[in-house]
């Protein structure tokens, strides 16, 4: 019978956690914007030249593009940048995007679905900030790996001793 404590689990590196948080954030941005198209008058406004931050122009669409490109870049940058650069970039970008989402909630009257998406997005961006701030130090990671290895060795030895003890008891 398997106990919950017997289940194997791998340690997920902070770089991968940060990258996946940015991936999740991008999905919520896409779906939030998609469902926003169903708000009465939204499509009519788009056809009349209204964009997300005012009248559609090359400049306004460039600004919106930059705001959506950066989280997409953070998916890969979180993994490939050196840890000290990735840590501070994730911290700064997580705070920046938390403030962007908060500003949209304050400045624009929102529907309930948008409030749900915004709270979820802020939870994700604040998680980015948290993981970046709490980025594990090399010494603590080494100690943790050693501790996990010792625990596994002890469990393996205990299993072996248990089997040997059982074999000795069953011998005539």
N, C-alpha and C positions, 0 to 999 in steps of 0.2 A: 504494500500500500504506500502510495506517495504522499508525503506531507508537503505542505506549501514551502517549508524551509528547505526541502530537498530539490526544488526546481532550480536548474542552472539559469543564470542570468549573466549577460555580458555588461561590462561598463561601457556606456556610450560616451565618447569623447565630447567635450564641450563644443568643439568646432562643429561637429555633426549636429548637436542639439541646436546650436544657433542657426545653422543652415536650414534645418527643418522648420524652425520657427518662422523664418523668412518665407519658406515655401508655403506654409499654412497661411501666413498673412496675405500672400499674393492670391491664394484661392478665395479668401474672404473678400478681398478687394474686388475681384472679378465678379463674384456672385452678388455682392452688395450693389455694385453698379448695374449688373444685369437686372436684378429685381427692381431697381430704381426706375428702369425704363417702363415699368407697369404703372407707375404713379400717374394718375390722370393729369394730362397736360404736358407731361415730360417730353414725349415724342414730338408733340406740336411745337414746343419751345425749341427743340433741337432743329426741326425743319425750318423754323423762323430765324435760326442763327444764334440761339442762346447756348452757350457752353457751360461747363462746370464752374467756371469762375467769371462769368460775364459773357459779353458778346464774343462770338468765335472770331479769332484772328490767328495769324501765324504765331504771334507772341504768346497768346493764351494757351494755344494747343502745345507749344513748346514747353511751357511751364508745367502743364499737366503731364506731358510726356516725361519730363525729368522726374516728377514726383512718382511716376509709376516705374520708370526704368531703374531707379536706385535700389528699391527693395529686391528687384530681380537680380541685380548685380551682387547684392549682399549674399545671395544664396551661394554663389561661387567664391566671393571674396572671403567669406567667413571660414572657408576651408583652406584656401591657397595662401592667404597672407600669413606672415610670421605672427606668432601668438600675441606679442605686445601690440602690434598694429591692429590686428583683428579685434583684440579686446577693446581698445579705445574707440575704434571705428564703430563696432557694434553698440557700445555704450552710447556714443553720441547719436548714431542713427536711430537707435531704439527710443531715446528721449525725444528726438526731433519728430519722429512719426507718431509718437504718443500725443505730442502737442498738436500736430496737424489734425489728427482724428478728433481730439478734444475741441479744437477750434471749429471744426465743421459742425460739431454737436451744438456748440454755443451760438454760432453765427446763423445757422440755417435751421428752420423749423423742420423737424424730422418725423418720419413715420416710425411706428413701433419696430418694424423689421430692421430699419436703419439703426435704431438705437441698439438692438440686439447685436447687429454686425459690428457697430462701433465699440461696444463694450468688449466684445470678443477680440477685436483688433487691438484695443488698448491692453487687454490682458496679454496678448502675444508680444506686443512691443515692450511692455514692462517686464515680461519674462526674458526677453533679449537683454534688457538692461541688467536684470538680476544675474543671469548666467555670466554676462560679461564682467560684472563687478565681482562675482564670486569665483572667477576663473581659478581653477586649482593651481597651486604652486607645485613645482617639480618635486620638492622634498616630500610634501604630503602625498603626492601621487605614488612616489617610490615606496613610501612606508605602507601605503594601502595595498599596493601590488604584493609586497613582501608578506603582509598580513594575510591576504587572500591565498597566497601560495602555501603559507604555513598551515592555514586552515584546511586546504585541500589535501596536503600531505598527511596531516593528522587523520583526516577522514579516511584516506586511502589505507593508512596503517591500521586504523581501527577496524576497517572492513576486512583487511587481510588477517588480522589477529582473530577476529570473530570467526572467520571461516576455518582457520587452523584449529581454534579451540573446539569448534563443532566437529571437525575431522577427528581430533584426538578422542573426543567423547564417544564417537561412533565406532572406534577401533576396538577389537576384542581384547 
